[in-house]
Amino acid sequence: MIGLTILGSTGSIGLSTLDVVARHADRYRVVALSANRNVEKLLQQCLDYKPDYAVLADHSRLPELEKRLRDQGLNTRLLSGVAGLEEIATLSEVDYVMAAIVGAAGLLPVMAAARAGKRILLANKEALVVAGPLFMREVEDHGAEVLPIDSEHNAVFQCMPPEFRGGLDRLGVRRILLTASGGPFRTAPREVLESVTPDQACDHPNWEMGRKISVDSASMMNKGLEVIEACWLFHTTPNRIDVVLHPQSVIHSMVEYIDGSVLAQLGNPDMRTPIAHALAWPERIESGAESLDFFTLARLDFEKPSYERFPCLKLAYQAIESGGSAPAVLNAANEVAVAAFLQARIKFTAIPEVIVRTLGLIPLGNPGTLAELLSLDAEARAAAEQIVRQLV
């Protein structure tokens, strides 16, 4: 039995992971689950999977969960906060850690999992966007494994030879092509974007995701962050990564080789596919996703993204090209701006403005420790929040 911790079990990735695990109860054992503050969902998951540990990031709701678990006769050990998350990410009985906590809050437990040499199923962007050099150093120093869960990175992983860590040139790889649906505003007139609502931005045409990630998809910051991640995951540079708009979301990404071959990974837009791949790699297991029906596919379209329509994508490319702390500042400013938009405090089109102004305020450097990175992250968030208040 493979022991599994799921960081962020009540979110969309966590729920999909549990769906796959339930199909293979003879193979995986859920050792630990975590949630931010959703007592109801976490309680039900504890009843269904009977983990040894459960973590609530929100300490104030711990007594409520504890009482309800005891009323149900469960002996699940309860923990809280970052310390609790780090503990369940490093348990000796845990083999795999699903890192699905959205935002910088997921950074510390993922780093802890790397230091503990776990197989990390990485759905948290910040580990690579904010702390790419530090995270990859921990992975290499402690013999951890990183398998990407984002459908695009997982597709690239599937199309890439296993020795890619030695560099793409010797493998004959010319470039990586990350596909993007273009979100709900791919063809919307520019003037419409000034007045879109949070609900409209979260109405993704193909994928069911959390609200923050949905807004990132609408602005294509999500794809920009994926470019940064891909540089670290596949040991390459941004000039070797192209973004291709593909509204059907059937081709999840591609790898082009120097002989002209292009390998693509296709499938229905269902996160259970990359989750099952990462859980079982190098084997294959049933995911629950429907088979792709080629006979009902009407067409596959491809477009070049416009930086004028999607300025956040350009900002992400510029950040990884600048290097150092630029990606961390970009990420922090984006999180603050997206939260403000979801609270209807700023317009959708103000998100890139907040990011640009924050990057202009925070001196860029090369943080050498996680503590320095977290300090920089806090400084960037404070600056971005001040900019938001000026825009309101």
C-alpha atoms as one frame of an Amber mdcrd trajectory, in Angstrom:
protein
   0.000   0.000   0.000   1.263   3.439  -0.961   0.773   6.043   1.781  -0.652
   9.340   0.553  -0.962  12.828   2.039  -3.262  15.256   0.250  -2.509  18.910
   0.970  -5.692  20.740   0.004  -8.061  17.780  -0.056 -11.275  19.843  -0.185
 -10.303  21.788  -3.319 -10.921  20.666  -6.892  -7.575  18.862  -7.262  -7.958
  17.209  -3.881 -11.451  15.985  -4.711 -10.273  14.591  -8.046  -7.370  12.864
  -6.320  -9.695  11.184  -3.846 -11.920  10.087  -6.726  -8.967   8.340  -8.385
  -7.772   6.855  -5.093 -11.230   5.457  -4.371 -10.986   3.464  -7.596  -7.787
   1.819  -6.344  -8.412   1.211  -2.665  -6.144  -1.848  -2.821  -3.202   0.289
  -3.943  -3.351   3.600  -2.024  -3.972   4.434   1.616  -4.915   7.983   2.598
  -2.711   8.775   5.574  -3.460  12.489   5.934  -5.823  15.155   4.603  -5.827
  18.921   4.964  -8.189  21.819   4.376  -8.131  25.552   4.963 -11.355  25.943
   6.946 -13.992  23.743   5.288 -15.028  21.626   8.264 -17.986  19.984   6.515
 -16.000  18.610   3.566 -13.031  17.573   5.649 -15.293  15.802   8.135 -16.967
  13.837   5.337 -13.588  12.925   3.857 -12.406  11.686   7.239 -15.526   9.534
   7.495 -14.999   8.157   3.985 -11.226   7.545   4.052 -10.404   7.315   7.778
  -7.002   9.029   7.604  -4.611   8.900  10.541  -4.215  12.688  10.438  -6.260
  15.722   9.419  -5.096  19.328   9.341  -7.111  22.538   9.411  -5.083  25.592
   8.499  -7.642  27.705  10.392  -6.909  26.878  14.032 -10.133  28.547  15.232
 -12.299  25.808  13.695 -10.289  22.910  15.090 -12.444  22.368  18.233 -15.578
  22.090  16.089 -13.987  19.458  13.833 -12.548  17.580  16.797 -15.937  17.309
  18.516 -17.693  16.133  15.369 -15.018  13.524  14.643 -15.233  12.153  18.192
 -19.035  12.073  17.935 -18.550   9.819  14.909 -16.136   7.583  16.797 -13.072
   8.465  14.699  -9.604   8.673  16.225  -8.087  10.819  13.498  -5.331  12.980
  14.992  -6.003  16.668  14.389  -3.334  19.282  13.670  -3.460  22.894  12.551
  -1.501  25.644  10.860   1.687  25.477   8.827   3.373  23.227  11.397   0.594
  20.691  10.953   0.905  20.813   7.176   4.662  20.295   7.363   4.200  17.346
   9.702   1.822  15.455   7.439   4.055  16.191   4.426   7.007  14.463   6.091
   5.452  11.466   7.897   7.513   8.302   7.549   4.440   6.315   6.506   3.745
   8.728   3.619   5.262   7.917   0.223   3.480  10.450  -2.006   2.379  14.019
  -1.260  -0.277  15.654  -3.395   0.580  19.363  -3.190  -2.706  21.041  -4.056
  -2.838  24.038  -1.722  -3.334  27.139  -3.856  -1.080  30.128  -3.256   2.033
  30.819  -1.227   0.426  29.049   1.768   1.351  25.748   0.136   5.034  26.607
  -0.242   6.371  25.576   3.184   4.815  22.076   3.310   5.946  21.369  -0.259
   9.507  22.356   0.635   9.262  20.096   3.679   8.122  17.202   1.477  11.123
  17.766  -0.795  13.524  17.689   2.163  11.879  14.441   3.268  12.554  12.866
  -0.132   8.903  12.247  -1.032   7.325  11.797  -4.444   5.630  15.177  -4.852
   2.585  15.382  -7.107   2.914  19.089  -7.769  -0.223  21.146  -8.304   1.043
  24.126  -6.296   2.593  26.712  -8.628   4.388  28.726  -6.000   7.006  26.067
  -5.273   8.483  26.748  -8.704   7.283  30.280  -9.458   8.341  31.774  -6.127
  11.095  29.419  -5.035  12.209  27.615  -8.190  15.978  27.469  -7.517  15.562
  26.673  -3.814  12.876  24.042  -4.373  14.738  22.227  -7.149  17.907  22.248
  -5.036  16.021  20.574  -2.177  14.561  18.015  -4.604  17.988  17.117  -5.975
  19.791  17.170  -2.626  17.278  14.860  -0.924  16.351  12.525  -3.765  12.730
  13.657  -3.993  10.647  13.146  -7.145   8.486  15.831  -8.753   5.664  14.807
 -11.054   3.610  17.694 -12.448  -0.162  17.662 -12.074  -1.041  20.682 -14.224
  -2.488  19.136 -17.369  -0.012  21.044 -19.552   3.128  20.148 -17.634   1.958
  16.590 -17.201   1.421  16.400 -20.969   4.958  17.671 -21.598   6.289  15.146
 -19.067   4.536  12.359 -20.960   5.977  13.527 -24.298   9.523  14.028 -22.998
  12.268  11.387 -22.659  12.890  10.514 -18.987  16.448  11.907 -19.091  15.360
  15.522 -19.684  17.050  16.703 -16.488  20.356  16.559 -18.337  19.278  19.260
 -20.772  17.002  19.362 -23.818  19.687  19.817 -26.471  21.217  16.387 -26.066
  17.728  14.867 -26.328  17.010  16.594 -29.621  14.186  18.698 -28.201  13.661
  21.961 -30.072  10.882  23.527 -28.019   7.961  22.985 -25.671   4.490  24.084
 -26.766   2.115  24.823 -23.892  -1.492  24.906 -25.002  -4.022  27.323 -23.497
  -7.772  27.471 -23.940  -7.776  31.271 -23.890 -10.396  31.233 -21.129 -13.801
  32.901 -21.323 -12.520  36.142 -22.905 -10.478  34.774 -25.805 -12.634  36.546
 -28.383 -14.304  39.218 -26.218 -13.928  42.827 -27.406 -11.373  44.781 -25.393
 -13.985  47.240 -24.138 -16.014  44.369 -22.648 -13.108  43.400 -20.397 -13.436
  46.702 -18.520 -16.769  45.634 -17.058 -16.561  41.858 -16.588 -17.698  40.458
 -13.252 -15.924  37.876 -11.098 -18.587  35.299 -11.991 -17.990  35.878 -15.695
 -14.230  35.540 -15.244 -14.719  32.279 -13.346 -16.971  30.769 -16.014 -14.277
  28.730 -17.755 -15.464  27.104 -21.001 -13.676  23.762 -20.472 -12.324  23.242
 -16.952 -13.849  23.251 -13.477 -11.381  25.058 -11.210 -11.238  27.207  -8.103
 -12.058  30.893  -8.455  -8.493  32.202  -8.152  -7.150  29.833 -10.802 -10.162
  30.560 -13.013  -9.383  34.291 -12.959  -5.743  33.517 -13.743  -6.928  31.483
 -16.714  -9.105  34.364 -17.901  -6.149  36.778 -17.742  -3.726  34.075 -18.976
  -1.511  34.722 -15.974  -2.093  31.040 -15.303  -0.282  30.248 -18.545   2.448
  32.744 -17.764   3.078  31.068 -14.432   3.162  27.726 -16.247   5.924  29.054
 -18.519   7.963  29.908 -15.416   7.262  26.479 -13.929   8.192  24.709 -17.153
  11.594  26.396 -17.174  12.378  24.783 -13.806  10.619  21.466 -14.363  12.261
  20.773 -17.705  15.584  22.570 -17.197  15.106  24.997 -20.063  14.761  28.707
 -20.862  11.709  30.818 -21.791  12.832  31.212 -25.407  12.332  27.437 -25.798
   8.689  27.606 -24.632   5.828  28.819 -26.824   2.201  29.274 -25.774  -0.429
  28.160 -28.286  -4.119  29.006 -27.942  -6.173  25.861 -28.427  -9.784  26.525
 -27.360 -10.926  22.888 -27.440  -8.480  21.834 -24.671  -8.043  18.405 -26.268
  -4.303  18.666 -26.904  -2.856  19.409 -23.493   0.645  20.296 -24.676   3.312
  19.253 -27.172   7.048  18.739 -27.521   8.801  19.477 -30.820  12.004  17.637
 -31.753  14.793  18.763 -34.084  13.847  16.174 -36.708  10.455  17.890 -37.154
   8.467  15.436 -35.054   5.901  16.884 -32.653   4.624  14.639 -29.871   1.311
  15.624 -28.280  -0.698  14.318 -25.340  -4.451  14.340 -25.943  -7.455  13.618
 -23.772 -10.723  14.978 -22.478 -10.309  17.969 -20.129 -10.408  15.979 -16.885
  -7.838  16.496 -14.123  -8.162  12.870 -13.078  -6.025  11.914 -16.084  -2.808
  13.707 -14.994  -3.512  12.792 -11.363  -3.774   9.079 -12.204  -0.654   9.333
 -14.358   1.390  10.871 -11.544   0.025   8.504  -8.902   0.969   5.400 -10.874
   3.969   6.516 -12.964   5.660   4.736 -14.648   2.618   2.447 -14.721  -0.893
   3.349 -15.888  -4.129   3.030 -13.926  -7.799   3.752 -14.542  -8.659   7.403
 -13.823 -12.410   7.528 -14.392 -12.021   9.988 -17.270 -14.087   9.339 -20.377
 -12.344   8.097 -23.500 -11.689  10.729 -26.140 -14.121  10.225 -29.029 -12.261
  11.235 -32.180 -15.358  10.759 -34.310 -17.229  13.575 -32.566 -14.335  16.053
 -32.633 -15.441  18.686 -35.080 -12.166  20.604 -35.226  -8.926  21.496 -33.473
  -8.026  25.181 -33.652  -4.748  26.924 -32.863  -3.976  30.624 -32.484  -1.113
  32.818 -31.388  -1.905  34.677 -28.141  -1.989  38.468 -28.218   0.023  40.293
 -25.573  -2.301  43.269 -26.018  -5.299  41.152 -25.006  -3.336  39.142 -22.422
  -0.727  41.475 -20.899  -0.272  39.171 -17.902   1.277  36.555 -20.180   3.877
  39.057 -21.368   4.614  40.102 -17.782   5.322  36.486 -16.827   7.750  36.016
 -19.709   9.511  39.223 -18.715   9.732  38.074 -15.089  11.396  34.726 -15.835
  13.749  36.429 -18.301  14.710  38.941 -15.584  15.203  36.091 -13.117  16.064
  36.539  -9.469  13.128  37.678  -7.368  11.017  38.977 -10.272   8.791  35.846
 -10.536   8.127  35.914  -6.781   7.098  39.589  -6.877   4.950  38.945  -9.955
   3.171  36.083  -8.213   2.552  37.992  -4.983   1.186  41.028  -6.803  -1.057
  38.839  -8.928  -2.512  37.056  -5.897  -3.362  40.377  -4.258  -4.823  41.800
  -7.480  -6.943  38.717  -8.187  -8.283  38.703  -4.628  -9.202  42.366  -4.997
 -10.962  41.661  -8.286 -12.911  38.749  -6.782 -14.013  41.131  -4.013 -15.144
  43.596  -6.722 -12.640  46.187  -5.480 -10.860  46.632  -8.821 -11.637  45.980
 -12.471 -10.433  42.885 -14.274  -8.238  45.070 -16.476  -6.549  46.547 -13.388
  -4.899  43.207 -12.509  -1.878  43.736 -14.816  -1.635  47.365 -13.698  -1.246
  46.286 -10.072   1.465  43.822 -11.105   3.426  46.332 -13.191   3.351  48.959
 -10.459   4.383  46.450  -7.788   7.329  45.250  -9.878   8.346  48.881 -10.200
   8.277  49.439  -6.442  10.086  46.348  -5.149  13.864  46.225  -5.730  14.716
  42.955  -7.446  17.453  40.741  -6.061  18.457  37.107  -5.603  17.065  35.761
  -2.315  19.249  32.916  -1.128  17.016  31.447   1.566  13.364  30.609   2.013
  13.131  33.158   4.833  14.358  35.893   2.478  11.836  34.800  -0.151   8.954
  34.857   2.325  10.013  38.313   3.505  10.082  39.508  -0.093   6.685  37.921
  -0.695   5.212  39.801   2.273   6.784  43.076   1.109   5.392  42.626  -2.413
   1.917  41.820  -1.093   1.891  44.913   1.094   2.955  47.074  -1.844   0.329
  45.530  -4.111  -2.390  46.047  -1.509  -1.423  49.706  -1.226  -1.703  50.032
  -5.012  -5.130  48.363  -4.931  -6.315  50.899  -2.347  -5.147  53.702  -4.629
  -7.141  52.258  -7.518 -10.380  51.766  -5.601
